[in-house]
Amino acid sequence: MTPRLPRGVRLRHDRVRSRWVLLAPERIFEVDDIGVAILQRCDGRSLDQMLEDLSKTFEAPIEAIRGDVVSFLKGFAEKRVLEL
C-alpha cells in the first residue's frame, strides 16, 4: 500500500488560525500534529516505509503504531481525500 493525496487535495498550514488543514474540493479537515506527520509522509512512500520513519520519529515500536496509522489512513480514504 502506497498512500497518497489525490489531485486537488493539499495539506496546508493556516497561519491565521495557527493550525494544519487538509484542503479538498469543497471540504476542509483540521488535522492534529500526529495526523500532519502521517500525511506529510504520503509522498510516494510505502506504508512500511512510513511506519518505519514514524517509529523512529516518535520513538515507538512499529507494532504499537501500525493499527492507529492504518485506521487514520483508511478514515481519510473513506472520505475520498486520500488514495490507498
C-alpha atoms as one frame of an Amber mdcrd trajectory, in Angstrom:
protein
   0.000   0.000   0.000   1.306   3.416  -1.005  -0.958   6.144   0.415  -1.042
   9.453  -1.439  -3.054  12.621  -1.605  -5.148  12.721  -4.775  -5.123  15.583
  -7.226  -6.767  18.668  -5.752  -6.118  17.718  -2.101  -3.449  19.640  -0.180
  -2.071  19.754   3.319  -1.550  23.385   4.342  -0.729  25.351   7.453  -3.323
  28.047   8.139  -1.150  30.830   9.545  -4.106  32.977  10.576  -5.559  30.273
  12.816  -2.205  28.627  13.516  -3.379  25.129  12.604  -2.898  22.492   9.912
  -5.719  21.721   7.498  -6.306  19.235   4.723  -7.964  21.075   1.858 -10.139
  19.165  -0.570 -12.663  20.402  -3.113 -15.485  21.997  -1.105 -14.178  20.462
   2.147 -11.657  21.245   4.848 -10.378  18.991   7.625  -8.470  20.204  10.669
  -5.511  17.904  11.357  -3.569  17.482  14.608   0.229  17.196  14.825   0.320
  13.411  14.539  -2.069  13.497  11.589   0.209  16.040   9.931   3.200  13.754
  10.497   1.336  10.902   8.811   0.022  12.972   5.897   3.414  14.550   5.218
   4.723  11.059   4.582   2.083  10.345   1.911   4.629  11.306  -0.714   5.197
   8.074  -2.574   6.491   6.072   0.369   5.022   2.663   1.053   3.101   2.073
   4.264   6.055   0.092   5.644   8.449   2.980   4.911   6.047   5.415   6.559
   5.738   3.233   9.634   9.500   2.854   9.910  10.022   6.614   9.704   7.187
   7.386  12.157   8.558   4.757  14.522  11.953   6.483  14.554  10.480   9.987
  14.800   8.169   9.200  17.718  10.384   6.519  19.287   7.560   3.991  19.256
   7.552   0.351  18.143   6.052  -0.209  14.710   3.666  -2.785  16.166   2.335
  -0.152  18.577   1.570   2.450  15.895   0.576   0.306  12.900  -3.117  -0.012
  13.841  -3.566   3.683  14.535  -1.783   4.758  11.346  -3.745   2.331   9.167
  -7.013   3.395  10.813  -6.164   7.078  10.242  -5.335   6.449   6.573  -8.464
   4.363   5.976 -10.619   7.062   7.576  -9.384   9.690   5.153  -9.599   7.219
   2.251 -13.280   6.668   3.083 -13.755  10.448   2.883 -12.069  10.291  -0.549
  -9.268  12.694   0.372  -6.572  10.004   0.378  -5.821   7.197  -2.057  -4.562
   3.853  -0.867
